[in-house]
Amino acid sequence: MTTTPPADDAILAITRPHADLMKYYLIASFVIPPIFPILMIVGAIRYRTMRYKFTDEGISMSWGLLFRKEIIIQYSRIQDIHLRSNMVERWLGLSKVLVQTASGSSSAEMTLEGLKEFEAVRDFLYHRMRGVKDEPASVSASPASPRPAGSDDELTATLREVASELRALRAELADRKDDRA
């Protein structure tokens, strides 16, 4: 039985953005003073309704009050992951994790914002998208996945044969090169 590492457990437990995201929305609302109240209300609703869910299969993000939006991405569909933060976000210790898929658009499919542990989330997503699993070394010898007797010997013999053929080809190519010169 495999257990998830403590770092993975911490990432799987993330369900909401950090409280400093609300401070960021407040500061960003001051950029255009005449519409400050509208921007503040929109930011507050977005912050209060934003939810993340990391599972073994993928990640989902949802937000919205009247018009609810939800994005679900399987780890196998992730193509690239970027971190982005502006000056205010860096000052607050926040960053955005932009997750891109092969959907055809140049922008990120999902933007996880308001994260303090953004580097850990990025590393977690990279490991999951590449299919890296932390399994004990004894798994290969477990009865659930038996290996045929002598398969290591056969593999070793095959690899040696391939290596000798490559050496022969390399020598033949070198002889041809010498003949041309």
C-alpha positions in Angstrom: 0.0 0.0 0.0 1.4 3.4 -1.0 0.9 6.5 1.1 1.1 10.0 -0.2 4.1 12.1 1.0 3.4 14.9 3.5 3.9 17.6 0.9 1.3 16.0 -1.3 -1.1 15.8 1.6 -0.6 19.6 2.2 -1.4 20.3 -1.5 -4.5 18.0 -1.6 -5.8 19.9 1.5 -5.9 23.2 -0.3 -9.5 24.2 -1.0 -9.5 28.0 -0.8 -7.2 30.9 -1.7 -5.2 32.5 1.1 -6.8 35.4 3.0 -4.2 37.8 1.5 -5.9 37.5 -1.8 -8.7 39.7 -0.4 -6.1 42.3 0.5 -4.8 42.1 -3.1 -8.3 42.6 -4.5 -8.8 45.6 -2.1 -5.5 47.2 -3.3 -6.3 46.5 -6.9 -9.7 48.1 -6.5 -8.0 51.5 -5.7 -6.5 51.6 -9.2 -9.6 53.2 -10.6 -11.2 55.2 -7.7 -14.5 56.1 -9.4 -15.5 52.4 -9.7 -13.8 51.3 -6.5 -17.1 50.0 -4.9 -18.0 47.9 -8.0 -14.5 46.4 -8.2 -14.4 45.7 -4.5 -17.8 43.9 -4.6 -16.7 41.8 -7.6 -13.4 40.9 -5.9 -15.1 40.0 -2.6 -17.6 37.7 -4.4 -14.9 36.1 -6.3 -12.8 35.5 -3.2 -15.7 34.2 -1.1 -16.9 31.7 -3.8 -13.5 30.5 -5.1 -12.8 26.8 -4.4 -10.0 24.5 -5.4 -10.0 20.7 -5.3 -7.0 18.5 -5.9 -7.7 14.9 -6.4 -5.8 11.8 -7.6 -7.2 12.3 -11.1 -7.0 16.1 -11.6 -7.7 19.5 -10.3 -10.9 21.6 -10.3 -11.6 25.2 -9.6 -15.0 26.9 -9.2 -16.2 30.4 -8.5 -19.2 32.7 -9.0 -22.4 33.7 -7.3 -25.0 34.2 -10.0 -23.1 32.7 -12.9 -21.1 29.7 -11.5 -18.0 28.7 -13.4 -16.2 25.4 -12.9 -13.0 24.1 -14.6 -11.8 20.6 -14.3 -8.5 19.5 -15.7 -7.0 16.0 -15.5 -3.3 15.8 -14.8 -2.7 13.9 -18.1 -4.1 16.9 -20.1 -1.7 19.5 -18.5 0.9 20.7 -21.0 2.7 23.5 -19.1 2.6 25.3 -15.8 3.7 28.9 -15.2 4.1 31.0 -12.1 3.2 34.7 -12.4 3.0 37.5 -9.8 3.1 41.2 -10.0 4.7 43.6 -7.5 1.8 43.7 -5.1 1.3 40.0 -5.2 5.0 39.5 -4.4 4.8 42.0 -1.6 1.9 39.9 -0.1 3.7 36.6 -0.8 1.2 35.5 -3.3 1.5 34.1 -6.8 -0.7 32.7 -9.6 -0.2 29.2 -11.0 -1.2 29.2 -14.7 -2.1 25.7 -16.0 -2.1 25.3 -19.8 -3.5 22.4 -21.7 -3.5 21.6 -25.5 -6.8 23.2 -25.9 -5.7 25.5 -28.8 -5.8 28.8 -26.9 -2.7 30.6 -26.1 -3.9 31.6 -22.6 -4.0 29.5 -19.5 -6.9 27.1 -19.1 -6.9 27.6 -15.4 -5.4 30.2 -13.1 -5.0 29.3 -9.5 -4.6 32.5 -7.6 -4.1 33.5 -4.0 -1.6 30.8 -3.2 1.3 31.2 -0.8 2.6 27.7 -1.4 2.7 28.3 -5.2 6.1 26.5 -5.8 4.9 23.4 -4.0 1.7 23.4 -6.0 3.8 23.8 -9.3 6.0 20.9 -8.3 3.0 18.8 -7.3 1.4 19.4 -10.7 4.6 18.7 -12.6 4.9 15.3 -10.8 1.3 14.4 -11.4 1.3 15.5 -15.1 4.4 13.4 -15.7 3.0 10.4 -13.9 5.7 10.3 -11.3 4.5 8.2 -8.3 6.3 7.8 -5.1 6.2 4.0 -4.7 8.3 1.8 -2.4 11.2 -0.1 -4.1 9.6 -3.4 -3.1 6.7 -2.8 -5.5 8.6 -4.3 -8.5 9.1 -7.6 -6.6 5.5 -7.7 -5.2 3.3 -10.7 -6.1 0.8 -8.3 -7.7 3.2 -7.8 -10.6 5.1 -11.0 -11.0 8.1 -11.0 -13.3 9.0 -14.1 -15.4 11.9 -16.0 -14.2 15.1 -15.1 -16.1 13.6 -12.0 -17.6 16.5 -9.9 -16.3 19.0 -12.3 -18.0 17.1 -12.0 -21.3 17.0 -8.3 -21.1 20.7 -8.1 -20.3 21.5 -10.3 -23.2 19.3 -8.3 -25.6 20.9 -5.0 -24.5 24.4 -6.4 -25.0 23.5 -7.6 -28.5 22.1 -4.2 -29.4 25.3 -2.5 -28.0 27.5 -4.8 -30.1 25.5 -4.0 -33.2 25.8 -0.3 -32.6 29.6 -0.6 -32.1 29.8 -2.5 -35.4 27.7 0.2 -37.2 29.9 2.9 -35.7 33.1 1.1 -36.9 31.6 0.7 -40.4 30.7 4.3 -40.6 34.2 5.3 -39.5 35.7 3.1 -42.2 33.5 4.7 -44.9 34.5 8.1 -43.7 38.2 7.2 -43.9 37.6 5.8 -47.4 36.1 9.1 -48.6 39.1 11.1 -47.2 
